[in-house]
Amino acid sequence: MPVSNDGVIGLFNRGLDAASLRQDTTANNLANLNTPNFSRSHVSFEDNLRQAMEQEERPSIRATHPQHFGVPDPDEVEPRVEVDDQSVKRIDGNNVEMEKEMLNMVKNQLKFNAMSDQTSQRFNTWEYIINEGR
Amino acid sequence: MSLFSAFNISGSGLTAEKLRLDLIAGNLSNMNTTRTPQGGPYQRRTAVFAEQLNEAQQRGAGRTAGAGAEVGGPGPAGQSYDSPGSGVRVDRIIPDPNEPRQVYDPEHPDADEETGYVEYPNIEVAKEMTDMITAQRSYESNSTAVNTAKDMYMKALEIGQ
């Protein structure tokens, strides 16, 4: 396995992208804390990725139309921002809960830090191998 | 999605909440103002916020059923985008249309000559104070979001060190 093709680094890379997008989304929810009729949004990524990765075989069934079903390729699962209009709304039509957003933000930051550390670790391992264990 | 969009989004929130705080300060300081350039007592001002949509949302594009979304499943599938909105903007500043407070004070130069009543602004201190606390907390939450984004970017810069 060449270092440029390390799947783990690729996965962390995409996880970091998703965490970054989630930070943007949380920031947007918090910025709109007092906007009437605003619906919060959240990022969906991990569940979709797991679903795609749990496929034992990877049949090449691609959905060519958004209304069709397909088996997504793990490499093609993208983080998506989804509007949540199901949660209970406040009297001004807004459904952002500050406590929830703050918790999500802290959780996301820890996840980001963990993935960032692990990516560094992975690079260090490769450096160790390249230097023949010296 | 630009590199610093989290900062721009939180920045828009900070600006909007700061403006709200400015309006509250203006309302409180003009609590007893009976003269304005337009004539009549000062009118309470409030800000109307609106969501700042991203470009895709403005065009109505980029709205596809996300991977794994149940198309035709129970309930509305919900809309999905590849980036969130761009924060908040102040749509308008509106004067409070409620009637002014009437206080009997015939000595006052702005008193009605026949009835002796003076029209004071319709400002409730308790309401302004609670609004001020909400504005402050919202400002703090946006500022926390800025710090979190900064820490995350700093952490990403450490990769490979």
Chai-1 contact restraints between the chains, C-beta under 6 A:
chainA,res_idxA,chainB,res_idxB,connection_type,confidence,min_distance_angstrom,max_distance_angstrom,comment,restraint_id
A,Q23,B,A6,contact,1.0,0.0,6.0,A-B,restraint_1
A,Q23,B,A149,contact,1.0,0.0,6.0,A-B,restraint_2
A,D24,B,S5,contact,1.0,0.0,6.0,A-B,restraint_3
A,D24,B,A6,contact,1.0,0.0,6.0,A-B,restraint_4
A,D24,B,P84,contact,1.0,0.0,6.0,A-B,restraint_5
A,T25,B,P84,contact,1.0,0.0,6.0,A-B,restraint_6
A,A27,B,A6,contact,1.0,0.0,6.0,A-B,restraint_7
A,A27,B,I9,contact,1.0,0.0,6.0,A-B,restraint_8
A,A27,B,S10,contact,1.0,0.0,6.0,A-B,restraint_9
A,A27,B,A145,contact,1.0,0.0,6.0,A-B,restraint_10
A,N28,B,I9,contact,1.0,0.0,6.0,A-B,restraint_11
A,N28,B,P84,contact,1.0,0.0,6.0,A-B,restraint_12
A,N28,B,G85,contact,1.0,0.0,6.0,A-B,restraint_13
A,N28,B,G87,contact,1.0,0.0,6.0,A-B,restraint_14
A,L30,B,S141,contact,1.0,0.0,6.0,A-B,restraint_15
A,L30,B,N142,contact,1.0,0.0,6.0,A-B,restraint_16
A,L30,B,A145,contact,1.0,0.0,6.0,A-B,restraint_17
A,A31,B,I9,contact,1.0,0.0,6.0,A-B,restraint_18
A,A31,B,S12,contact,1.0,0.0,6.0,A-B,restraint_19
A,A31,B,G13,contact,1.0,0.0,6.0,A-B,restraint_20
A,A31,B,G87,contact,1.0,0.0,6.0,A-B,restraint_21
A,A31,B,V88,contact,1.0,0.0,6.0,A-B,restraint_22
A,N32,B,E51,contact,1.0,0.0,6.0,A-B,restraint_23
A,N32,B,V88,contact,1.0,0.0,6.0,A-B,restraint_24
A,L33,B,S138,contact,1.0,0.0,6.0,A-B,restraint_25
A,N34,B,F49,contact,1.0,0.0,6.0,A-B,restraint_26
A,N34,B,S138,contact,1.0,0.0,6.0,A-B,restraint_27
A,T35,B,F49,contact,1.0,0.0,6.0,A-B,restraint_28
A,T35,B,E51,contact,1.0,0.0,6.0,A-B,restraint_29
A,T35,B,V88,contact,1.0,0.0,6.0,A-B,restraint_30
A,F38,B,E51,contact,1.0,0.0,6.0,A-B,restraint_31
A,S41,B,P84,contact,1.0,0.0,6.0,A-B,restraint_32
A,N48,B,A67,contact,1.0,0.0,6.0,A-B,restraint_33
A,N48,B,G68,contact,1.0,0.0,6.0,A-B,restraint_34
A,Q51,B,G68,contact,1.0,0.0,6.0,A-B,restraint_35
A,P66,B,T64,contact,1.0,0.0,6.0,A-B,restraint_36
A,P66,B,A65,contact,1.0,0.0,6.0,A-B,restraint_37
A,Q67,B,V71,contact,1.0,0.0,6.0,A-B,restraint_38
A,P72,B,A67,contact,1.0,0.0,6.0,A-B,restraint_39
A,V77,B,A67,contact,1.0,0.0,6.0,A-B,restraint_40
A,R80,B,G66,contact,1.0,0.0,6.0,A-B,restraint_41
A,R80,B,S80,contact,1.0,0.0,6.0,A-B,restraint_42
A,V81,B,Y81,contact,1.0,0.0,6.0,A-B,restraint_43
A,V81,B,P84,contact,1.0,0.0,6.0,A-B,restraint_44
A,E82,B,G78,contact,1.0,0.0,6.0,A-B,restraint_45
A,E82,B,S80,contact,1.0,0.0,6.0,A-B,restraint_46
A,V83,B,G78,contact,1.0,0.0,6.0,A-B,restraint_47
A,V83,B,Q79,contact,1.0,0.0,6.0,A-B,restraint_48
A,M98,B,S141,contact,1.0,0.0,6.0,A-B,restraint_49
A,M105,B,T148,contact,1.0,0.0,6.0,A-B,restraint_50
A,Q109,B,T148,contact,1.0,0.0,6.0,A-B,restraint_51
A,Q109,B,M152,contact,1.0,0.0,6.0,A-B,restraint_52
A,F112,B,M152,contact,1.0,0.0,6.0,A-B,restraint_53
A,N113,B,K155,contact,1.0,0.0,6.0,A-B,restraint_54
A,S116,B,K155,contact,1.0,0.0,6.0,A-B,restraint_55
A,S116,B,A156,contact,1.0,0.0,6.0,A-B,restraint_56
A,S116,B,I159,contact,1.0,0.0,6.0,A-B,restraint_57
A,T119,B,I159,contact,1.0,0.0,6.0,A-B,restraint_58
A,S120,B,I159,contact,1.0,0.0,6.0,A-B,restraint_59
A,F123,B,G160,contact,1.0,0.0,6.0,A-B,restraint_60
